[in-house]
Amino acid sequence: QVQLVESGGGLVQAGGSLRLSCAASGRTFSNYAMGWFRQAPGKEYEFVVGISRSGGRTSYLDSVKGRFTISRDNAKNTAYLQMNSLKPEDTAVYYCAASRKTSYSGNYDPRDYDYWGQGTQVTVSS
């Protein structure tokens, strides 16, 4: 079992930045690929970014490329999502997730993930 706890959400003006953190506990963090999803009111879960177990491979939703950066620190059991140039359409609850898949192919589907955090709200005002 892996427990994931997100933090760092909040209210920010358009053009601003936030850094989300996802702290993991319970199992060896480096054994899991990580991802961030988001869900806006009335919408489905949407893949945002993913990162392989070593951190050597990443994948991004097209609309966040160049603005968001995912990273991980396996020594600290933490994944990060740096979000810059935020837009009102980025407003959502953001969830981190952990995948036991041993091969990394983007992991765009929520079904690729085995453990989920409780989510953190990100609100971008115009």
Phi, psi and omega in degrees: 000138177239133175255134182237132180230118178271154174206167175104356178289172179164194179256131181216152177281155176305137184093349181277186184227152171218153175236117177268145175239150177227106181267130183249147175211159174111324180219174179291112187301322184290354176275359186236131164288152184237156177210161173238133175238166174218156177221116176271158181305128177077007182240166178283165171300141181231128175295137179247302181210157175217158180215141181286175185298322180275344185091000185280343179232140179224161177216146186223145166296137185305321186288350179248355179301134181086348179245323182253148176223127175262145176209171177211152175235100184293334177290334181256002180055042186222139171249151184231153172227106176271123183241117179244164178049048184295146181239156178305328180288354174277353180298126182181171166273129182256132182239137169262155184214152181240137182241134177274358182302134184275338177252142183254122178225034179101322178051053185279340186267132177305332180289351175285347188252146186252334183226145184226146172277181184273347177096153176222136185280132172239123180236125180246118181268150181269000000 
